[in-house]
């Protein structure tokens, strides 16, 4: 009996030591995650979401812009084009924005898989060979959900909020002066050992796959957030 108590005590000590080490390595990310879970979306986030919704419903599609800016068109069309220009001006080229989760980060395009890890602390990375906004297909974009808190990387935990993604939320990628607006469709988790099926190259499926590690502070699983293109402005 005493031996069993000693073993149990040792087990509890090891578990406590594990959680202490986990928290020490990931304290800032864990604290921010708890704060975000306790606090509902801000009024500012809701305002941005409403603006994006208005853009989707009212702004002319950029691919038709050449036909919409002719001076003898209706005034309403000219006004819409002006608003579309103002909307695009809010975003930087080659950046990804998820307004509701306050995610904003630059994207490095066409990164070979062997170079992904060394770039993730400083930006998001687009996996070479997967689709792109302007060509269609499935664009796979990876980002850190956590990393050593003492690292200098500005974006070492940029995708930590992705666990709170909700179907219908909007994600914007601006590329070559066009704002591509995507709507979240699904969230899926895979074990780290699972080969994730991604279709390489251009295609009719115009979507993005946002990938990060979960649970936060580990790389046990991969979270894939899938979003479909609904508008380009």
Long-range contacts (C-beta under 8 A, 24 or more apart in sequence): 22-217, 25-148, 25-149, 25-217, 26-146, 26-149, 26-216, 26-217, 27-149, 28-149, 28-157, 29-145, 29-146, 29-149, 29-157, 29-160, 29-216, 29-217, 30-216, 30-217, 32-157, 32-160, 33-160, 33-161, 33-163, 33-216, 36-161, 36-164, 37-164, 41-100, 45-99, 45-100, 45-101, 45-102, 46-100, 48-99, 48-100, 49-99, 49-100, 49-169, 49-170, 51-87, 52-99, 52-170, 52-172, 52-181, 53-170, 55-83, 55-84, 55-87, 55-181, 55-231, 55-233, 56-170, 56-181, 56-230, 56-231, 58-83, 59-83, 59-84, 59-87, 59-231, 59-233, 60-84, 60-233, 61-231, 61-232, 61-233, 62-178, 62-179, 62-232, 62-233, 63-232, 84-233, 87-179, 87-233, 88-174, 88-177, 88-178, 88-179, 88-233, 91-172, 91-174, 91-179, 92-174, 93-174, 93-175, 93-176, 93-177, 94-174, 94-175, 95-173, 95-174, 96-124, 96-141, 96-171, 96-172, 96-173, 97-171, 97-172, 97-173, 97-174, 98-161, 98-162, 98-165, 98-169, 98-170, 98-171, 98-172, 99-170, 99-172, 100-166, 100-169, 100-170, 101-161, 101-162, 101-164, 101-165, 101-169, 102-161, 103-158, 103-159, 103-161, 103-162, 105-143, 105-155, 105-158, 106-155, 107-141, 107-173, 116-142, 120-144, 120-147, 120-153, 120-155, 120-156, 121-147, 121-151, 121-152, 121-153, 121-154, 121-155, 121-156, 122-153, 122-154, 122-155, 123-155, 124-155, 124-158, 124-159, 127-198, 129-200, 129-201, 130-198, 130-199, 130-200, 130-201, 130-209, 131-199, 131-200, 131-201, 131-202, 131-203, 131-205, 131-206, 131-207, 132-175, 132-202, 133-173, 133-175, 133-178, 133-180, 133-206, 133-208, 133-229, 133-232, 134-175, 134-176, 134-178, 135-202, 136-202, 136-203, 136-204, 136-205, 136-206, 137-199, 137-200, 137-201, 137-202, 137-203, 137-205, 137-206, 138-198, 138-199, 138-203, 138-205, 138-207, 138-208, 138-209, 139-207, 139-208, 139-209, 140-198, 140-208, 140-209, 140-211, 141-208, 141-209, 141-210, 141-211, 142-210, 142-211, 142-212, 143-210, 143-211, 143-212, 144-212, 144-213, 145-212, 145-213, 145-214, 145-216, 145-223, 146-213, 146-216, 146-217, 157-216, 159-210, 159-212, 160-212, 160-216, 162-187, 162-210, 162-212, 162-223, 162-225, 163-214, 163-216, 163-223, 165-225, 171-208, 171-210, 171-227, 173-208, 178-232, 178-233, 179-232, 179-233, 180-229, 180-231, 180-232, 181-229, 181-230, 181-231, 181-232, 181-233, 182-207, 182-208, 182-227, 182-228, 182-229, 182-230, 183-227, 183-228, 183-230, 184-225, 184-226, 184-227, 185-226, 185-227, 185-228, 186-225, 186-226, 187-223, 187-224, 187-225, 187-226, 188-223, 188-224, 188-226, 189-214, 189-221, 189-222, 189-223, 189-224, 190-221, 190-222, 190-224, 191-220, 191-221, 191-222, 192-219, 192-220, 192-221, 192-222, 194-222, 196-222, 196-224
